[in-house]
Structure formats: structure tokens, C-alpha cells
């Protein structure tokens, strides 16, 4: 009988897929990376939404990872966490810094 495969959270799966910047001939990340990226960003956003229970330093690193994933869809929850002072700004800067970095990916709605 085969040993069951241990649970591997999406973040681990994403890391195993490598750097998305090494995409295809058109510079696009592989589809497998994009699928896993959505799951990872979702988990991070869910954790950040519980920000009042997290240490602000942890929230800062969560925001840093969302930036690394280019998760522009997380902008509203990130902004709220900053507004509630739940993010340590020494990790990623203030909301305006984060906003500018996300803006580089896609134009955010004002």
C-alpha cells in the first residue's frame, strides 16, 4: 500500500513551480503557476482579513508576499489593514508605498 502524500498547502506548491518571471516565449507565467498563485493569494488575503488577531509584523510580511504575487485584487483588504494600523510599515512601507507598487501592475480604481 502506498504511503499517502502529505498535505502540501498551495504556497508550497507555488514555490515548487519556480519563478514566474521565467515564463514562456511571450513572457507569460506558466498556467500552473497562475492557478496556484490564485490559491496562495486567497490564503494570504484570508489571513490578512483576520489582521486584528495577527501581530502587525506578521501582517507586514503577508503584505510583502501579496506584493511578490502581484495580487492587485488584494488592494482593498491591504488598504483596510493599513487604515486600522494592523500592518508594521517598517516591512513594506506605508499604504501609499504599497499602492504605488500595486499601481505598477494595474491601474487601481480610485
JOURLIN-V984381 format. One record per residue. N is the residue number from 1. RES is the residue in one small letter. D_CENTER is the distance of its C-alpha to the mean C-alpha in Angstrom with 2 decimals. Layout:
# JOURLIN-V984381
<<N	RES	D_CENTER> <N	RES	D_CENTER>>
This chain:
# JOURLIN-V984381
<<1	x	37.88> <2	x	34.48> <3	x	32.16> <4	x	29.18> <5	x	25.86> <6	x	23.69> <7	x	20.63> <8	x	17.60> <9	x	14.25> <10	x	11.94> <11	x	9.84> <12	x	13.32> <13	x	14.24> <14	x	11.49> <15	x	12.64> <16	x	16.12> <17	x	15.77> <18	x	15.59> <19	x	14.47> <20	x	13.73> <21	x	15.67> <22	x	18.68> <23	x	18.84> <24	x	22.10> <25	x	25.06> <26	x	23.56> <27	x	20.41> <28	x	18.26> <29	x	15.76> <30	x	17.48> <31	x	17.34> <32	x	16.52> <33	x	13.29> <34	x	12.39> <35	x	13.46> <36	x	11.54> <37	x	8.24> <38	x	8.91> <39	x	9.75> <40	x	6.84> <41	x	4.52> <42	x	7.87> <43	x	8.44> <44	x	5.83> <45	x	7.16> <46	x	10.46> <47	x	10.52> <48	x	9.84> <49	x	12.51> <50	x	14.80> <51	x	14.37> <52	x	18.10> <53	x	18.47> <54	x	16.03> <55	x	17.18> <56	x	15.91> <57	x	15.15> <58	x	12.83> <59	x	11.04> <60	x	11.03> <61	x	9.37> <62	x	6.62> <63	x	6.33> <64	x	6.93> <65	x	4.29> <66	x	1.96> <67	x	5.51> <68	x	6.15> <69	x	4.75> <70	x	6.69> <71	x	5.41> <72	x	8.76> <73	x	9.46> <74	x	7.61> <75	x	10.15> <76	x	12.84> <77	x	11.36> <78	x	10.08> <79	x	13.62> <80	x	15.26> <81	x	13.92> <82	x	15.28> <83	x	18.42> <84	x	19.07> <85	x	18.73> <86	x	16.27> <87	x	14.20> <88	x	16.04> <89	x	16.33> <90	x	17.53> <91	x	14.10> <92	x	12.56> <93	x	15.61> <94	x	16.32> <95	x	15.02> <96	x	17.09> <97	x	15.55> <98	x	11.97> <99	x	13.64> <100	x	15.50> <101	x	12.71> <102	x	11.09> <103	x	14.74> <104	x	15.18> <105	x	13.18> <106	x	14.97> <107	x	17.46> <108	x	16.16> <109	x	18.81> <110	x	20.85>>
